[in-house]
Amino acid sequence: MQLDLFEDNRPSILLNTADEFIRSRELGEAVRMYQQLLADYPGDKSAATLRDLVGSWRDLLSGIGANHGSPERLHSIWIGLETVRHAALRTVILELLIEALRSLPDSERIYLPPRFHQGQVLMEAGRFAEAADSFLAALSHACTPRGRFLAWRGDALTLAGNNDAALRCYLASFLEDPLTVALSSVRNRTIHNLHLAMHFEAGEEIEEHEEPAWLPVWGWFEGLFTLPCHPVPQEDPPSAAAFEALVARREDRVPRLWFDMLAYAESLRIASLVDRELAAVRRLMKRCNGFMFACYLEKINGRR
């Protein structure tokens, strides 16, 4: 009876042993376990699939711990990881990738589009705080696409449970470099809901490619984002005329300038400076985007 039970459990025992070898990074031994399982049970298709999978990754990862490989080689491993569903194998591949990346000089600067960066690998491994730090380190370099990396840092902070800090990162990404932000991949439900609300209400009033740039304004309407204390242009004090000159020179930056004009207008309104300067900046806001200006009036009049 005991022998029968052992024989019944033998496939599970061999599979569990193979998993243990994978977790200890002994992929060759894991392959040997699958081969043993196939020798005993030739019709086991899942064992054959696992043998081929682990065997191919044994070859792909060969030498990665010794010379760590080039960023391009590590990138190819990252791409291949997308199809791996075996939990233990996936964990080991991520660990090896992280170790290999960290061994390279200036590892935080290594970025191969669209998504290969140390922070992304850390985030995939569930090491969210480390991922946020990695994205922050990358942002200190001039060549980094700031909007994309600020949004990624927001994702890491979201997954780490630090939602307030995450929202500050998303706001900065939309203000500084909105064109490099992929809204569809943002991992924060609040931001997704904000975007959907604006997209639905604005309709054709805002071009789809401009939507990330207008989210700071919409976020203020919805009470999600706050206004800066010192809006640009950095005059002492700022003026509607200075904003008008900036709009004329930088039409591509209208959403950002509109957010700064909003901050300036609100500083005048709250200070009860209802004069020609406030009227002038509001006229400019209306001229730049009549739809957003109508929403602004609804907000300050308590109808939004």
Secondary structure as a PSIPRED ss2 file (coil, helix, strand):
# PSIPRED VFORMAT (PSIPRED V4.0)

   1 M C   1.000  0.000  0.000
   2 Q H   0.000  1.000  0.000
   3 L H   0.000  1.000  0.000
   4 D H   0.000  1.000  0.000
   5 L H   0.000  1.000  0.000
   6 F H   0.000  1.000  0.000
   7 E H   0.000  1.000  0.000
   8 D H   0.000  1.000  0.000
   9 N H   0.000  1.000  0.000
  10 R H   0.000  1.000  0.000
  11 P H   0.000  1.000  0.000
  12 S H   0.000  1.000  0.000
  13 I H   0.000  1.000  0.000
  14 L H   0.000  1.000  0.000
  15 L H   0.000  1.000  0.000
  16 N H   0.000  1.000  0.000
  17 T H   0.000  1.000  0.000
  18 A H   0.000  1.000  0.000
  19 D H   0.000  1.000  0.000
  20 E H   0.000  1.000  0.000
  21 F H   0.000  1.000  0.000
  22 I H   0.000  1.000  0.000
  23 R H   0.000  1.000  0.000
  24 S C   1.000  0.000  0.000
  25 R C   1.000  0.000  0.000
  26 E C   1.000  0.000  0.000
  27 L H   0.000  1.000  0.000
  28 G H   0.000  1.000  0.000
  29 E H   0.000  1.000  0.000
  30 A H   0.000  1.000  0.000
  31 V H   0.000  1.000  0.000
  32 R H   0.000  1.000  0.000
  33 M H   0.000  1.000  0.000
  34 Y H   0.000  1.000  0.000
  35 Q H   0.000  1.000  0.000
  36 Q H   0.000  1.000  0.000
  37 L H   0.000  1.000  0.000
  38 L H   0.000  1.000  0.000
  39 A H   0.000  1.000  0.000
  40 D H   0.000  1.000  0.000
  41 Y C   1.000  0.000  0.000
  42 P C   1.000  0.000  0.000
  43 G C   1.000  0.000  0.000
  44 D C   1.000  0.000  0.000
  45 K H   0.000  1.000  0.000
  46 S H   0.000  1.000  0.000
  47 A H   0.000  1.000  0.000
  48 A H   0.000  1.000  0.000
  49 T H   0.000  1.000  0.000
  50 L H   0.000  1.000  0.000
  51 R H   0.000  1.000  0.000
  52 D H   0.000  1.000  0.000
  53 L H   0.000  1.000  0.000
  54 V H   0.000  1.000  0.000
  55 G H   0.000  1.000  0.000
  56 S H   0.000  1.000  0.000
  57 W H   0.000  1.000  0.000
  58 R H   0.000  1.000  0.000
  59 D H   0.000  1.000  0.000
  60 L H   0.000  1.000  0.000
  61 L C   1.000  0.000  0.000
  62 S C   1.000  0.000  0.000
  63 G C   1.000  0.000  0.000
  64 I H   0.000  1.000  0.000
  65 G H   0.000  1.000  0.000
  66 A H   0.000  1.000  0.000
  67 N H   0.000  1.000  0.000
  68 H C   1.000  0.000  0.000
  69 G C   1.000  0.000  0.000
  70 S C   1.000  0.000  0.000
  71 P H   0.000  1.000  0.000
  72 E H   0.000  1.000  0.000
  73 R H   0.000  1.000  0.000
  74 L H   0.000  1.000  0.000
  75 H H   0.000  1.000  0.000
  76 S H   0.000  1.000  0.000
  77 I H   0.000  1.000  0.000
  78 W H   0.000  1.000  0.000
  79 I H   0.000  1.000  0.000
  80 G H   0.000  1.000  0.000
  81 L H   0.000  1.000  0.000
  82 E C   1.000  0.000  0.000
  83 T C   1.000  0.000  0.000
  84 V C   1.000  0.000  0.000
  85 R C   1.000  0.000  0.000
  86 H C   1.000  0.000  0.000
  87 A H   0.000  1.000  0.000
  88 A H   0.000  1.000  0.000
  89 L H   0.000  1.000  0.000
  90 R H   0.000  1.000  0.000
  91 T H   0.000  1.000  0.000
  92 V H   0.000  1.000  0.000
  93 I H   0.000  1.000  0.000
  94 L H   0.000  1.000  0.000
  95 E H   0.000  1.000  0.000
  96 L H   0.000  1.000  0.000
  97 L H   0.000  1.000  0.000
  98 I H   0.000  1.000  0.000
  99 E H   0.000  1.000  0.000
 100 A H   0.000  1.000  0.000
 101 L H   0.000  1.000  0.000
 102 R H   0.000  1.000  0.000
 103 S C   1.000  0.000  0.000
 104 L C   1.000  0.000  0.000
 105 P C   1.000  0.000  0.000
 106 D C   1.000  0.000  0.000
 107 S H   0.000  1.000  0.000
 108 E H   0.000  1.000  0.000
 109 R H   0.000  1.000  0.000
 110 I C   1.000  0.000  0.000
 111 Y E   0.000  0.000  1.000
 112 L E   0.000  0.000  1.000
 113 P C   1.000  0.000  0.000
 114 P C   1.000  0.000  0.000
 115 R C   1.000  0.000  0.000
 116 F E   0.000  0.000  1.000
 117 H E   0.000  0.000  1.000
 118 Q H   0.000  1.000  0.000
 119 G H   0.000  1.000  0.000
 120 Q H   0.000  1.000  0.000
 121 V H   0.000  1.000  0.000
 122 L H   0.000  1.000  0.000
 123 M H   0.000  1.000  0.000
 124 E H   0.000  1.000  0.000
 125 A C   1.000  0.000  0.000
 126 G C   1.000  0.000  0.000
 127 R C   1.000  0.000  0.000
 128 F H   0.000  1.000  0.000
 129 A H   0.000  1.000  0.000
 130 E H   0.000  1.000  0.000
 131 A H   0.000  1.000  0.000
 132 A H   0.000  1.000  0.000
 133 D H   0.000  1.000  0.000
 134 S H   0.000  1.000  0.000
 135 F H   0.000  1.000  0.000
 136 L H   0.000  1.000  0.000
 137 A H   0.000  1.000  0.000
 138 A H   0.000  1.000  0.000
 139 L C   1.000  0.000  0.000
 140 S C   1.000  0.000  0.000
 141 H C   1.000  0.000  0.000
 142 A C   1.000  0.000  0.000
 143 C C   1.000  0.000  0.000
 144 T C   1.000  0.000  0.000
 145 P C   1.000  0.000  0.000
 146 R H   0.000  1.000  0.000
 147 G H   0.000  1.000  0.000
 148 R H   0.000  1.000  0.000
 149 F H   0.000  1.000  0.000
 150 L H   0.000  1.000  0.000
 151 A H   0.000  1.000  0.000
 152 W H   0.000  1.000  0.000
 153 R H   0.000  1.000  0.000
 154 G H   0.000  1.000  0.000
 155 D H   0.000  1.000  0.000
 156 A H   0.000  1.000  0.000
 157 L H   0.000  1.000  0.000
 158 T H   0.000  1.000  0.000
 159 L H   0.000  1.000  0.000
 160 A C   1.000  0.000  0.000
 161 G C   1.000  0.000  0.000
 162 N C   1.000  0.000  0.000
 163 N H   0.000  1.000  0.000
 164 D H   0.000  1.000  0.000
 165 A H   0.000  1.000  0.000
 166 A H   0.000  1.000  0.000
 167 L H   0.000  1.000  0.000
 168 R H   0.000  1.000  0.000
 169 C H   0.000  1.000  0.000
 170 Y H   0.000  1.000  0.000
 171 L H   0.000  1.000  0.000
 172 A H   0.000  1.000  0.000
 173 S H   0.000  1.000  0.000
 174 F H   0.000  1.000  0.000
 175 L H   0.000  1.000  0.000
 176 E H   0.000  1.000  0.000
 177 D C   1.000  0.000  0.000
 178 P H   0.000  1.000  0.000
 179 L H   0.000  1.000  0.000
 180 T H   0.000  1.000  0.000
 181 V C   1.000  0.000  0.000
 182 A C   1.000  0.000  0.000
 183 L H   0.000  1.000  0.000
 184 S H   0.000  1.000  0.000
 185 S H   0.000  1.000  0.000
 186 V C   1.000  0.000  0.000
 187 R C   1.000  0.000  0.000
 188 N C   1.000  0.000  0.000
 189 R H   0.000  1.000  0.000
 190 T H   0.000  1.000  0.000
 191 I H   0.000  1.000  0.000
 192 H H   0.000  1.000  0.000
 193 N H   0.000  1.000  0.000
 194 L H   0.000  1.000  0.000
 195 H H   0.000  1.000  0.000
 196 L H   0.000  1.000  0.000
 197 A H   0.000  1.000  0.000
 198 M H   0.000  1.000  0.000
 199 H H   0.000  1.000  0.000
 200 F H   0.000  1.000  0.000
 201 E H   0.000  1.000  0.000
 202 A H   0.000  1.000  0.000
 203 G H   0.000  1.000  0.000
 204 E H   0.000  1.000  0.000
 205 E H   0.000  1.000  0.000
 206 I C   1.000  0.000  0.000
 207 E C   1.000  0.000  0.000
 208 E H   0.000  1.000  0.000
 209 H H   0.000  1.000  0.000
 210 E H   0.000  1.000  0.000
 211 E H   0.000  1.000  0.000
 212 P H   0.000  1.000  0.000
 213 A H   0.000  1.000  0.000
 214 W H   0.000  1.000  0.000
 215 L H   0.000  1.000  0.000
 216 P H   0.000  1.000  0.000
 217 V H   0.000  1.000  0.000
 218 W H   0.000  1.000  0.000
 219 G H   0.000  1.000  0.000
 220 W H   0.000  1.000  0.000
 221 F H   0.000  1.000  0.000
 222 E C   1.000  0.000  0.000
 223 G C   1.000  0.000  0.000
 224 L C   1.000  0.000  0.000
 225 F C   1.000  0.000  0.000
 226 T C   1.000  0.000  0.000
 227 L C   1.000  0.000  0.000
 228 P C   1.000  0.000  0.000
 229 C C   1.000  0.000  0.000
 230 H C   1.000  0.000  0.000
 231 P C   1.000  0.000  0.000
 232 V C   1.000  0.000  0.000
 233 P C   1.000  0.000  0.000
 234 Q C   1.000  0.000  0.000
 235 E C   1.000  0.000  0.000
 236 D C   1.000  0.000  0.000
 237 P C   1.000  0.000  0.000
 238 P C   1.000  0.000  0.000
 239 S C   1.000  0.000  0.000
 240 A H   0.000  1.000  0.000
 241 A H   0.000  1.000  0.000
 242 A H   0.000  1.000  0.000
 243 F H   0.000  1.000  0.000
 244 E H   0.000  1.000  0.000
 245 A H   0.000  1.000  0.000
 246 L H   0.000  1.000  0.000
 247 V H   0.000  1.000  0.000
 248 A H   0.000  1.000  0.000
 249 R H   0.000  1.000  0.000
 250 R C   1.000  0.000  0.000
 251 E H   0.000  1.000  0.000
 252 D H   0.000  1.000  0.000
 253 R H   0.000  1.000  0.000
 254 V H   0.000  1.000  0.000
 255 P H   0.000  1.000  0.000
 256 R H   0.000  1.000  0.000
 257 L H   0.000  1.000  0.000
 258 W H   0.000  1.000  0.000
 259 F H   0.000  1.000  0.000
 260 D H   0.000  1.000  0.000
 261 M H   0.000  1.000  0.000
 262 L H   0.000  1.000  0.000
 263 A H   0.000  1.000  0.000
 264 Y H   0.000  1.000  0.000
 265 A H   0.000  1.000  0.000
 266 E H   0.000  1.000  0.000
 267 S H   0.000  1.000  0.000
 268 L H   0.000  1.000  0.000
 269 R H   0.000  1.000  0.000
 270 I H   0.000  1.000  0.000
 271 A C   1.000  0.000  0.000
 272 S C   1.000  0.000  0.000
 273 L C   1.000  0.000  0.000
 274 V C   1.000  0.000  0.000
 275 D C   1.000  0.000  0.000
 276 R H   0.000  1.000  0.000
 277 E H   0.000  1.000  0.000
 278 L H   0.000  1.000  0.000
 279 A H   0.000  1.000  0.000
 280 A H   0.000  1.000  0.000
 281 V H   0.000  1.000  0.000
 282 R H   0.000  1.000  0.000
 283 R H   0.000  1.000  0.000
 284 L H   0.000  1.000  0.000
 285 M H   0.000  1.000  0.000
 286 K H   0.000  1.000  0.000
 287 R H   0.000  1.000  0.000
 288 C H   0.000  1.000  0.000
 289 N C   1.000  0.000  0.000
 290 G H   0.000  1.000  0.000
 291 F H   0.000  1.000  0.000
 292 M H   0.000  1.000  0.000
 293 F H   0.000  1.000  0.000
 294 A H   0.000  1.000  0.000
 295 C H   0.000  1.000  0.000
 296 Y H   0.000  1.000  0.000
 297 L H   0.000  1.000  0.000
 298 E H   0.000  1.000  0.000
 299 K H   0.000  1.000  0.000
 300 I H   0.000  1.000  0.000
 301 N C   1.000  0.000  0.000
 302 G C   1.000  0.000  0.000
 303 R C   1.000  0.000  0.000
 304 R C   1.000  0.000  0.000
